Amino acid sequence: MRVLFGERPRMVFWFLVPTLVAVAIDLTVRARLMVAYSWLDRLNYIGSSFASAGFWVGPIWLTSRLFVVREGRARLPARIALALFYAFWVFPFAFFCFGGQLIYHRVFGSYMARDTVRLGIKLRGTLGDWLVAWGGTTAALWMIVPGVLITLAIAVAARKAAPSVSRAWPIVPVLTFVASSTAFWNDFVESRSLQAAPPDTCFVHGVAHALRDAITGKGFVRRGISLRTPDPLPPLPIAANRPNVLLVITESVRAEALCSDPNRCQATFLDAVAPDRIPLGRLTSQSSGTFTSCMMLWTGLSPAADFVTAHRAALLWEIARSVGYGTAYVTSQNLRYDDFGAFTQVGGIDVRVSASELGAVIDAQIGAPDERATARMLEYVKSVPEGKPYFAVLHFSNTHAPYRVEPSLQPFSPHSSDPLGDINLFYNHYRNSVALQERTFANFLQELRALPSFADTVVIFVSDHGEQFGEHGGLYHLSALFDEQVRTPGFLVAGERALSRRQRTFLGLFGNRRSFSQDVTATILDLFGVYEARPTLPFASLLTGRSLVRGVETTEPIFLMSTASGVWEPNEPQYGGMQGDRLIVGGEAWPYHCYDTLRDPTQSTWTDPADCGAVLFATVKTAFAAMGVPAK
């Protein structure tokens, strides 16, 4: 025993201080989630805690030998080695594993882990750049204090145990470090969906996986975006009246941030150029993430579609081209983000322009200036030959965090760009960004309406998802399916010949009723003149959206919702569905709950899922069970 652990074996427990601190942090920030873990998840957590111990024990035990070198010529080199080790190994990991995870969890509701670290480095280049992007310089300052304290605690623990363990054989620390490193390298740690691991393990796993990717180029292949292999389309009818259709998708704009109904609210810039806009009911995105939301808007599928189906279903551009439309996709989005652009690389698009071509990219997530995208779209519209209809998607990006603003246009004050400061000031910063984009879109729409072709044009404006500002304890999006993340603006502006009076009347019937992403796609198919031929399209049984210009059904259909899908898999995904205003939502770590969103607009009080209806609950469970989601 003394050979392996030294003269006082109990002193070895000093080296468990970092792991114990990590577990204590976990119990502080997410005890409720951990209680809901299954027995398998709990075993995963225990194993991940051992991996944490192995990661810290090994190097610190070995450096304990340097603490006992206090005399002779070796003293100075030993002190230099200790300083370098704590400065370049212990402190950086303490900075991210403890302070960083506390801040990151407060912002995103999850820890930095395997996929987030990998994507952060890929998107930003370094961990430091990534940190500033999501938390600002203030976040770095808040992370320094815990990082320094943990570093000092580790040094004190190592020094206290050093006299006892310094003479022991190093076989135990070497083996434990090798074992934990092997676990990190081979993905034996669960740090992705439920994150059944302490915060330090989650981050170290992320770093190890990123290093593995860099060395081998063979990172774990997960659900994501790839080049499509679309199924062939059947012959489709050519309608006599085929209006131009322009789908405008904005980024991260929640419903109340932009007025969709001029009869109920005001929009500073839109009211002057689109007082006749018609709301698309109470539009609700079926996902709180861009990739899944766009997949649904462009295909008409639900988020329960698997990887293969999502990459074989027809895109709106392909259908439009098959019935004689010219097609375009102009976006200020950074399509290089996690291969987002690959999904539309094969898509029946005649003109395809993204942030890379527009230039002047402000930020990898903000993209290029939206006004460059509107200018390029106007060029395209003017280039379409007379008599040929066009279908185009104009995709904005500047309202993504950290939110682009203009100093001369900041009507919401006081404001702050600090996500960790006063949430109301940060929300005002976001609203200023939305105001800038509203002005950009209004200027574009004014020029579009001045063209002769506008008389035969329908413009549909939607957002991919909303944005959370503390309503359910977090910020941003892609973490939940509550209204702040999925209720979005949605309206239609049409030229005098583009819609019939009957279609306008039917659209108005939705009024205060819920409409969904799949409804927008079905409406566009109706405008193409192929709605009645929809049963002949690939995966027709999955295209369950309603055309909003055909009237309201007496029975509310069920719409599936999810933060995850065949084209994206975030940490701690949520799954659910809505039927009218009844919402069922749950996840892999907690049971499904029912919310009455009409009586409880903030979704703060949940009840038994049976209260939302047996059919809705059964539909949600069945659909997502196919994706491997446990039914609880």
DOVOLUM-175399 format. One line per field, with one value per residue (C-alpha): residue in one letter; x, y, z. Coordinates in Angstrom, 3 decimals, always signed. Example, Ala and Ser with C-alpha at 12.3 -4.5 7.8 and 13.67 -1.06 7.14 Angstrom:
2
residu c(A:S)
east c(+12.300:+13.670)
north c(-4.500:-1.060)
up c(+7.800:+7.140)
END
This chain:
632
residu c(M:R:V:L:F:G:E:R:P:R:M:V:F:W:F:L:V:P:T:L:V:A:V:A:I:D:L:T:V:R:A:R:L:M:V:A:Y:S:W:L:D:R:L:N:Y:I:G:S:S:F:A:S:A:G:F:W:V:G:P:I:W:L:T:S:R:L:F:V:V:R:E:G:R:A:R:L:P:A:R:I:A:L:A:L:F:Y:A:F:W:V:F:P:F:A:F:F:C:F:G:G:Q:L:I:Y:H:R:V:F:G:S:Y:M:A:R:D:T:V:R:L:G:I:K:L:R:G:T:L:G:D:W:L:V:A:W:G:G:T:T:A:A:L:W:M:I:V:P:G:V:L:I:T:L:A:I:A:V:A:A:R:K:A:A:P:S:V:S:R:A:W:P:I:V:P:V:L:T:F:V:A:S:S:T:A:F:W:N:D:F:V:E:S:R:S:L:Q:A:A:P:P:D:T:C:F:V:H:G:V:A:H:A:L:R:D:A:I:T:G:K:G:F:V:R:R:G:I:S:L:R:T:P:D:P:L:P:P:L:P:I:A:A:N:R:P:N:V:L:L:V:I:T:E:S:V:R:A:E:A:L:C:S:D:P:N:R:C:Q:A:T:F:L:D:A:V:A:P:D:R:I:P:L:G:R:L:T:S:Q:S:S:G:T:F:T:S:C:M:M:L:W:T:G:L:S:P:A:A:D:F:V:T:A:H:R:A:A:L:L:W:E:I:A:R:S:V:G:Y:G:T:A:Y:V:T:S:Q:N:L:R:Y:D:D:F:G:A:F:T:Q:V:G:G:I:D:V:R:V:S:A:S:E:L:G:A:V:I:D:A:Q:I:G:A:P:D:E:R:A:T:A:R:M:L:E:Y:V:K:S:V:P:E:G:K:P:Y:F:A:V:L:H:F:S:N:T:H:A:P:Y:R:V:E:P:S:L:Q:P:F:S:P:H:S:S:D:P:L:G:D:I:N:L:F:Y:N:H:Y:R:N:S:V:A:L:Q:E:R:T:F:A:N:F:L:Q:E:L:R:A:L:P:S:F:A:D:T:V:V:I:F:V:S:D:H:G:E:Q:F:G:E:H:G:G:L:Y:H:L:S:A:L:F:D:E:Q:V:R:T:P:G:F:L:V:A:G:E:R:A:L:S:R:R:Q:R:T:F:L:G:L:F:G:N:R:R:S:F:S:Q:D:V:T:A:T:I:L:D:L:F:G:V:Y:E:A:R:P:T:L:P:F:A:S:L:L:T:G:R:S:L:V:R:G:V:E:T:T:E:P:I:F:L:M:S:T:A:S:G:V:W:E:P:N:E:P:Q:Y:G:G:M:Q:G:D:R:L:I:V:G:G:E:A:W:P:Y:H:C:Y:D:T:L:R:D:P:T:Q:S:T:W:T:D:P:A:D:C:G:A:V:L:F:A:T:V:K:T:A:F:A:A:M:G:V:P:A:K)
east c(+0.000:+2.802:+4.654:+1.637:+0.149:+2.898:+3.364:-0.093:-2.439:-5.347:-3.477:-4.259:-7.780:-6.345:-5.926:-9.681:-10.373:-10.976:-13.412:-15.300:-15.563:-16.867:-19.562:-20.509:-20.932:-23.126:-25.354:-25.702:-26.694:-28.649:-29.592:-33.167:-31.988:-29.572:-32.304:-34.229:-31.308:-31.984:-29.815:-27.736:-27.207:-26.176:-23.634:-22.367:-22.020:-20.061:-17.770:-17.287:-16.396:-13.682:-12.428:-12.308:-10.320:-7.874:-7.345:-6.475:-4.776:-2.121:-0.326:-0.812:+0.555:+3.609:+4.217:+3.974:+7.517:+8.603:+7.139:+9.533:+12.606:+13.562:+17.345:+20.306:+20.688:+17.465:+15.300:+15.153:+14.401:+11.746:+10.054:+10.183:+8.679:+5.891:+5.127:+4.996:+2.811:+0.268:+0.275:-0.092:-1.923:-3.803:-5.008:-6.291:-8.278:-9.516:-10.494:-12.740:-13.724:-15.046:-15.507:-16.203:-18.766:-20.627:-20.940:-21.689:-24.428:-25.995:-26.107:-27.010:-28.467:-25.846:-22.098:-19.324:-18.851:-17.736:-19.666:-19.811:-16.054:-15.358:-17.745:-16.558:-12.959:-14.003:-16.072:-13.810:-10.334:-9.422:-11.188:-10.493:-12.227:-15.161:-15.427:-15.597:-18.218:-20.784:-19.982:-18.028:-15.038:-17.137:-17.493:-13.721:-13.382:-16.018:-14.193:-10.813:-11.823:-12.956:-10.038:-7.517:-9.209:-9.301:-5.700:-4.636:-6.699:-5.037:-1.595:-2.370:-3.718:-0.676:+1.724:-0.088:+0.001:+3.485:+5.556:+3.539:+3.105:+6.272:+8.202:+5.488:+5.794:+4.061:+2.318:-1.137:-1.224:+0.185:-2.380:-5.311:-4.276:-3.839:-7.211:-9.073:-7.304:-8.349:-11.944:-11.901:-10.214:-12.622:-15.849:-16.457:-17.767:-21.406:-21.147:-23.546:-27.283:-27.964:-24.380:-24.189:-20.806:-19.358:-18.595:-14.830:-15.252:-17.559:-15.000:-11.959:-13.891:-14.554:-10.886:-9.795:-12.322:-11.254:-7.640:-8.649:-10.425:-7.366:-4.957:-7.018:-9.646:-12.053:-14.279:-17.434:-20.014:-23.265:-26.516:-25.853:-26.023:-24.627:-25.083:-28.614:-29.629:-33.207:-35.760:-37.075:-40.222:-43.353:-44.868:-46.597:-49.376:-48.548:-51.076:-52.479:-51.879:-48.394:-47.467:-43.892:-43.164:-40.511:-39.920:-38.072:-36.585:-35.126:-32.948:-33.807:-36.676:-39.382:-43.009:-43.353:-40.078:-41.602:-45.245:-46.982:-50.539:-50.854:-54.326:-52.921:-49.459:-47.113:-43.892:-41.767:-40.636:-42.952:-46.196:-45.243:-44.520:-46.710:-49.851:-51.727:-49.690:-51.742:-50.598:-50.071:-52.083:-49.960:-47.008:-45.053:-41.787:-41.648:-38.033:-35.913:-32.858:-32.007:-30.980:-34.075:-36.390:-35.028:-35.205:-38.913:-39.641:-37.844:-39.186:-42.499:-41.307:-41.675:-38.621:-39.188:-37.783:-34.632:-31.330:-32.045:-35.566:-34.459:-31.827:-34.089:-37.268:-37.838:-36.936:-39.279:-36.759:-36.827:-40.606:-40.734:-38.243:-40.211:-43.285:-41.436:-40.156:-36.787:-35.149:-32.776:-31.362:-29.670:-28.522:-26.319:-25.897:-22.493:-23.218:-19.847:-21.071:-21.081:-21.651:-24.988:-24.487:-24.173:-27.921:-28.730:-25.733:-27.963:-31.357:-32.619:-31.337:-30.405:-28.794:-27.193:-25.407:-24.247:-22.198:-18.962:-19.958:-21.604:-18.451:-17.858:-18.685:-19.131:-18.985:-19.156:-22.642:-23.930:-22.854:-22.622:-24.655:-28.328:-28.549:-26.068:-28.395:-31.412:-29.457:-28.421:-31.988:-33.265:-30.696:-32.022:-35.681:-34.971:-33.068:-35.961:-37.421:-40.895:-43.581:-41.439:-42.377:-39.695:-39.393:-36.698:-35.598:-34.065:-32.414:-31.274:-28.669:-27.769:-30.195:-28.270:-26.311:-24.229:-26.719:-25.681:-26.714:-26.113:-25.150:-27.540:-30.525:-30.915:-34.430:-34.521:-32.553:-30.821:-29.181:-26.136:-24.374:-23.349:-25.297:-24.270:-25.422:-28.936:-31.183:-33.498:-30.628:-29.437:-32.972:-33.009:-29.739:-31.467:-34.509:-32.222:-30.795:-34.301:-35.133:-32.118:-33.203:-36.801:-35.545:-33.445:-36.382:-38.773:-36.387:-36.125:-39.879:-40.440:-38.194:-39.776:-43.282:-42.181:-41.421:-44.112:-43.688:-44.881:-48.521:-47.986:-45.784:-46.405:-43.906:-43.999:-42.000:-41.141:-38.416:-36.581:-37.213:-37.450:-35.005:-35.014:-34.140:-34.341:-37.972:-37.043:-33.651:-31.454:-30.536:-30.596:-32.261:-32.024:-32.672:-36.474:-39.838:-41.549:-43.085:-40.169:-38.100:-40.712:-43.367:-42.216:-43.406:-45.159:-47.044:-47.806:-47.740:-49.229:-49.602:-53.062:-53.102:-51.089:-53.929:-57.624:-60.126:-61.096:-57.500:-57.120:-60.332:-59.246:-55.880:-57.655:-59.641:-56.564:-56.542:-55.518:-55.135:-51.826:-50.076:-46.834:-43.712:-45.216:-48.225:-45.937:-44.483:-47.943:-49.103:-46.173:-46.965:-50.520:-49.233:-47.157:-50.401:-49.255:-51.041:-53.562:-50.731:-48.929:-49.942:-47.656:-44.559:-41.809:-42.671:-46.150:-47.539:-45.130:-46.144:-48.925:-49.011:-52.156:-52.442:-53.293:-55.102:-57.599:-59.518:-59.461:-60.071:-62.654:-60.249:-56.840:-54.111:-51.100:-47.727:-44.553:-41.843:-38.233:-34.886:-33.312:-33.871:-32.152:-30.110:-29.120:-28.541:-27.991:-27.103:-30.055:-32.672:-36.345:-39.209:-42.917:-45.927:-48.816:-52.476:-53.910:-52.703:-51.968:-48.266:-46.577:-42.842:-40.235:-36.767:-34.417:-33.834:-37.331:-40.900:-43.353:-45.457:-48.584:-48.986:-52.071:-50.359:-53.552:-54.333:-50.653:-48.843:-45.504:-45.702:-44.821:-47.294:-47.278:-49.739:-49.984:-49.535:-52.927:-54.443:-53.317:-55.187:-54.391:-54.098:-51.592:-49.511:-49.539:-48.596:-45.645:-44.364:-44.706:-43.031:-39.997:-39.640:-38.520:-35.634:-34.580:-36.135:-37.327:-41.028:-41.570)
north c(+0.000:+2.417:+1.600:+2.632:+5.451:+6.673:+6.674:+8.125:+6.709:+8.870:+11.936:+10.763:+12.150:+15.670:+14.995:+14.491:+18.130:+19.217:+16.356:+17.025:+20.718:+19.779:+17.532:+20.250:+22.748:+20.233:+19.711:+23.471:+24.292:+21.240:+18.991:+18.690:+17.243:+14.846:+13.460:+12.495:+10.450:+6.782:+4.200:+3.861:+7.613:+7.578:+4.868:+6.966:+9.906:+7.845:+6.588:+10.131:+11.245:+8.591:+9.957:+13.408:+12.043:+10.299:+13.441:+15.561:+12.978:+11.896:+15.157:+16.678:+13.611:+13.653:+17.347:+16.716:+15.431:+18.920:+20.426:+18.458:+19.735:+22.587:+22.539:+22.328:+23.101:+21.339:+23.772:+26.552:+24.240:+22.515:+25.833:+26.903:+23.580:+23.968:+27.520:+26.494:+23.487:+25.459:+28.380:+26.382:+23.247:+23.629:+27.228:+26.982:+23.875:+25.337:+28.516:+26.620:+23.551:+25.515:+29.238:+28.684:+25.974:+28.036:+30.960:+28.810:+26.922:+30.189:+31.399:+28.205:+25.861:+23.197:+22.679:+23.125:+19.576:+17.416:+18.949:+22.507:+22.731:+21.188:+23.514:+26.511:+25.958:+25.259:+28.431:+30.791:+29.393:+29.415:+28.834:+32.458:+33.798:+31.505:+32.629:+36.298:+35.506:+34.029:+35.750:+38.912:+40.140:+40.238:+36.454:+36.062:+38.199:+36.170:+32.975:+34.150:+34.217:+30.562:+29.580:+31.209:+29.842:+26.282:+26.537:+27.684:+24.929:+22.302:+23.695:+23.672:+20.110:+18.889:+20.560:+19.193:+15.636:+15.862:+14.722:+11.539:+10.506:+11.798:+8.599:+6.247:+4.565:+6.658:+3.639:+4.567:+8.174:+7.101:+4.334:+6.487:+9.319:+6.913:+5.294:+8.608:+9.907:+6.741:+7.280:+10.864:+9.929:+7.082:+8.851:+6.649:+9.751:+10.870:+14.641:+15.297:+14.828:+14.364:+15.303:+12.627:+13.888:+16.582:+19.944:+19.438:+16.061:+17.589:+20.228:+17.943:+15.483:+18.313:+19.256:+15.623:+15.073:+18.277:+17.123:+13.727:+15.408:+17.520:+14.566:+11.853:+13.803:+11.044:+12.569:+10.787:+11.107:+12.383:+13.553:+16.617:+18.254:+16.698:+16.866:+15.877:+13.054:+14.125:+11.656:+12.398:+14.490:+13.289:+15.354:+18.331:+20.525:+23.995:+26.406:+29.269:+31.758:+31.372:+34.386:+35.251:+33.976:+35.532:+33.809:+36.030:+34.208:+36.264:+34.992:+34.610:+37.139:+36.421:+37.313:+40.491:+41.952:+42.668:+43.570:+41.150:+42.508:+46.278:+46.207:+45.149:+46.715:+49.153:+48.750:+51.852:+51.199:+48.488:+50.358:+52.940:+50.455:+47.457:+48.670:+45.955:+43.026:+40.054:+38.024:+34.286:+33.508:+33.083:+31.595:+28.986:+27.440:+23.711:+23.981:+26.516:+25.929:+27.320:+24.099:+22.110:+25.079:+25.729:+22.041:+22.086:+25.329:+24.107:+20.518:+20.540:+17.682:+17.621:+17.567:+13.835:+13.225:+11.139:+11.960:+10.046:+11.399:+14.982:+14.635:+12.951:+15.036:+17.692:+21.304:+24.139:+25.375:+22.005:+21.934:+25.557:+24.899:+21.842:+24.041:+26.779:+29.118:+30.798:+30.170:+31.997:+31.824:+34.943:+34.944:+36.934:+33.744:+32.117:+28.879:+27.481:+27.012:+23.253:+22.634:+24.461:+25.323:+21.665:+21.194:+23.608:+22.775:+20.366:+22.044:+23.308:+26.833:+28.985:+31.827:+31.028:+33.775:+33.637:+35.725:+34.601:+36.150:+39.225:+40.091:+42.337:+39.499:+41.109:+37.990:+34.264:+34.114:+37.567:+37.023:+39.655:+42.896:+42.180:+45.207:+43.553:+40.568:+42.780:+44.639:+41.358:+40.047:+43.167:+42.571:+39.059:+40.108:+42.758:+40.216:+37.728:+37.866:+39.346:+36.682:+34.162:+33.697:+33.397:+31.711:+33.184:+32.905:+35.946:+34.771:+37.335:+36.793:+39.998:+39.441:+36.372:+36.841:+38.901:+41.042:+43.687:+47.257:+50.700:+53.567:+55.976:+53.628:+52.498:+53.485:+51.041:+52.502:+51.963:+48.996:+46.792:+44.154:+42.251:+38.950:+38.447:+41.834:+43.242:+41.045:+43.942:+46.026:+43.067:+42.578:+46.223:+45.619:+42.757:+44.917:+47.562:+44.879:+43.860:+47.533:+47.821:+44.753:+45.989:+49.180:+47.178:+44.992:+47.955:+49.729:+46.575:+46.058:+49.658:+49.164:+45.799:+47.298:+49.955:+47.302:+46.417:+42.727:+43.288:+43.168:+39.424:+38.885:+37.340:+38.120:+35.826:+36.957:+34.499:+33.885:+30.591:+30.661:+33.041:+33.978:+33.472:+36.209:+34.529:+33.360:+29.780:+30.423:+30.845:+32.916:+32.538:+29.518:+25.799:+24.744:+24.553:+24.619:+27.312:+30.330:+32.700:+30.364:+29.268:+31.996:+34.150:+37.014:+35.916:+37.918:+38.103:+41.045:+40.516:+42.459:+43.187:+40.254:+37.786:+36.535:+36.191:+37.802:+34.311:+33.478:+36.711:+35.981:+32.468:+33.742:+36.242:+33.439:+32.232:+35.452:+34.427:+30.715:+28.902:+28.239:+26.302:+25.933:+23.128:+25.355:+27.942:+25.313:+24.003:+27.557:+28.120:+24.859:+26.129:+29.372:+27.297:+25.556:+22.071:+21.714:+19.202:+17.218:+17.013:+13.331:+12.469:+14.119:+12.081:+11.334:+12.780:+11.159:+13.273:+16.589:+17.382:+21.179:+23.147:+25.800:+29.048:+30.346:+27.454:+28.073:+26.719:+23.079:+22.258:+19.885:+21.116:+18.853:+17.761:+19.332:+17.685:+19.896:+19.280:+20.942:+17.894:+16.321:+14.424:+17.535:+18.662:+17.129:+19.626:+18.869:+17.937:+17.922:+18.535:+16.855:+17.565:+18.575:+21.008:+20.710:+24.180:+25.808:+22.595:+21.832:+18.602:+18.820:+16.555:+15.174:+12.295:+13.316:+14.331:+13.181:+14.786:+17.609:+19.351:+23.133:+25.134:+27.981:+30.002:+30.072:+29.986:+32.187:+31.897:+28.087:+28.243:+25.619:+22.081:+19.265:+15.592:+14.984:+13.297:+16.748:+17.682:+14.721:+11.062:+11.320:+14.174:+12.410:+9.090:+10.793:+12.572:+9.450:+7.269:+9.768:+10.377:+6.789:+6.135:+8.550:+6.560:+8.887:+7.028:+7.467:+8.692)
up c(+0.000:+0.952:-2.242:-4.300:-2.221:+0.075:+3.822:+4.525:+1.845:+2.958:+1.734:-1.816:-1.364:-1.608:-5.319:-5.683:-4.833:-8.488:-9.112:-5.891:-6.780:-10.237:-8.770:-6.256:-9.112:-10.931:-7.923:-7.624:-11.204:-12.375:-9.463:-10.741:-14.058:-12.382:-10.120:-13.252:-14.637:-15.292:-13.546:-16.713:-16.823:-13.188:-13.907:-16.820:-14.449:-11.937:-14.688:-15.970:-12.454:-12.343:-15.675:-14.071:-11.146:-13.454:-15.484:-12.436:-10.216:-12.707:-13.534:-10.077:-8.300:-10.502:-9.835:-6.111:-6.387:-7.400:-4.226:-2.016:-3.889:-1.570:-1.502:-3.815:-7.483:-8.388:-6.406:-9.034:-12.005:-9.899:-9.086:-12.754:-13.822:-11.256:-12.383:-16.017:-15.278:-13.260:-15.688:-18.892:-17.780:-14.517:-14.869:-18.500:-17.683:-14.378:-16.250:-18.686:-16.629:-13.668:-14.288:-17.975:-17.420:-14.830:-17.244:-20.276:-18.439:-17.344:-20.946:-22.805:-20.196:-20.977:-20.656:-23.195:-24.387:-27.265:-30.150:-28.816:-28.304:-31.704:-33.502:-31.497:-32.529:-36.106:-36.277:-34.342:-34.657:-30.950:-27.645:-26.735:-29.855:-29.215:-25.585:-26.564:-29.209:-26.830:-23.570:-24.344:-22.374:-19.198:-19.316:-19.391:-16.282:-14.432:-15.401:-14.123:-10.453:-10.201:-12.409:-10.074:-6.941:-8.276:-9.414:-5.939:-4.316:-6.493:-5.641:-1.918:-2.114:-4.033:-1.625:+1.406:+0.084:-1.396:+1.636:+1.923:-1.699:-3.343:-2.616:-3.867:-7.226:-9.942:-11.433:-10.036:-11.336:-14.695:-15.152:-14.064:-16.397:-19.311:-18.570:-18.424:-21.546:-23.371:-22.294:-23.560:-26.831:-27.629:-26.629:-23.597:-21.816:-22.214:-22.630:-25.529:-25.039:-21.321:-20.449:-17.761:-16.643:-14.356:-15.989:-16.087:-17.794:-20.397:-21.350:-21.319:-23.475:-25.910:-26.096:-26.516:-29.286:-31.075:-30.843:-32.186:-35.100:-35.851:-35.759:-37.438:-39.363:-38.373:-35.730:-34.713:-37.493:-36.066:-37.524:-39.614:-43.008:-46.147:-49.905:-50.859:-53.195:-54.038:-55.305:-58.817:-59.055:-60.846:-63.700:-62.077:-63.482:-64.806:-63.296:-65.364:-62.568:-61.112:-58.976:-58.105:-54.601:-52.381:-49.048:-46.587:-43.603:-40.795:-37.964:-34.248:-34.243:-31.682:-32.334:-30.276:-31.552:-34.982:-35.636:-38.009:-37.714:-38.341:-36.758:-33.375:-33.136:-34.786:-36.749:-37.140:-40.709:-42.022:-41.437:-44.042:-46.834:-45.915:-44.131:-46.041:-44.694:-43.561:-40.527:-40.975:-37.874:-34.736:-36.559:-34.611:-35.690:-35.065:-33.981:-32.119:-34.313:-37.740:-39.475:-38.572:-39.086:-42.584:-43.476:-42.596:-44.456:-47.584:-47.610:-45.711:-43.494:-39.712:-37.386:-36.892:-40.392:-40.277:-41.974:-45.184:-45.637:-44.980:-47.694:-50.265:-49.970:-52.628:-51.875:-52.810:-55.380:-57.158:-57.282:-58.459:-61.243:-62.392:-63.029:-64.854:-62.148:-62.065:-58.680:-56.359:-52.851:-51.530:-47.925:-45.613:-43.563:-43.232:-45.093:-44.084:-40.516:-39.940:-43.672:-43.670:-47.350:-48.348:-47.937:-50.781:-52.967:-54.878:-54.795:-58.125:-57.459:-60.472:-58.500:-55.147:-53.201:-49.571:-47.150:-48.763:-52.089:-50.558:-48.645:-45.633:-43.233:-39.830:-37.715:-38.397:-36.862:-37.833:-41.436:-44.145:-43.965:-44.655:-46.953:-49.285:-49.493:-50.285:-52.971:-54.570:-54.439:-56.191:-58.913:-59.368:-59.443:-62.070:-64.180:-64.438:-67.984:-68.299:-68.216:-66.275:-62.616:-59.964:-56.597:-54.382:-50.766:-49.098:-45.888:-43.310:-40.601:-38.708:-35.810:-34.663:-31.424:-30.782:-32.805:-35.285:-34.401:-35.839:-33.495:-35.238:-34.827:-31.231:-30.176:-27.268:-24.418:-22.071:-23.720:-23.290:-25.361:-22.233:-22.067:-18.445:-17.224:-16.862:-19.006:-19.835:-21.195:-23.259:-24.596:-25.678:-27.517:-29.350:-30.158:-31.636:-33.909:-34.998:-35.654:-37.955:-39.877:-40.070:-41.700:-44.151:-45.105:-45.379:-47.761:-49.838:-49.885:-50.944:-53.966:-54.738:-54.700:-57.171:-59.820:-62.396:-61.519:-57.951:-59.032:-59.510:-56.438:-53.017:-50.250:-47.200:-44.173:-41.371:-38.815:-38.391:-34.631:-31.681:-28.947:-25.165:-22.710:-19.331:-19.524:-18.704:-17.172:-20.234:-23.272:-27.045:-28.697:-29.540:-25.959:-25.611:-27.390:-25.356:-27.057:-26.570:-28.752:-31.295:-31.662:-34.555:-36.726:-39.905:-42.505:-46.207:-48.600:-52.052:-55.282:-56.594:-59.063:-56.968:-54.737:-55.363:-53.030:-51.883:-50.948:-49.015:-47.135:-46.219:-44.994:-42.770:-41.135:-39.294:-37.282:-33.779:-34.536:-34.469:-37.766:-38.189:-40.314:-42.391:-43.126:-44.711:-47.045:-47.982:-48.708:-51.061:-52.881:-53.278:-54.792:-57.233:-58.252:-57.162:-53.804:-55.125:-56.710:-53.369:-52.877:-55.813:-54.325:-52.624:-48.979:-49.560:-46.391:-44.332:-45.918:-43.465:-43.552:-44.402:-47.081:-45.296:-48.389:-48.426:-45.222:-41.682:-40.856:-38.189:-36.395:-35.326:-36.739:-34.702:-35.458:-34.178:-32.674:-31.723:-31.159:-32.838:-36.243:-39.004:-39.831:-36.336:-32.910:-30.092:-26.503:-24.285:-27.086:-26.439:-28.260:-28.393:-30.384:-30.529:-31.337:-31.417:-28.204:-26.328:-26.060:-25.005:-24.433:-22.865:-23.366:-22.811:-19.197:-18.110:-18.748:-21.124:-19.697:-20.932:-21.215:-22.122:-23.948:-24.265:-20.544:-19.572:-22.139:-20.322:-20.095:-16.432:-15.124:-16.433:-15.962:-16.850:-20.600:-20.672:-20.096:-23.608:-25.089:-25.522:-29.312:-29.153:-26.520:-28.388:-31.665:-30.088:-28.326:-31.419:-33.741:-31.586:-30.408:-33.993:-33.337:-30.291:-27.732:-24.614:-23.896:-20.348)
END
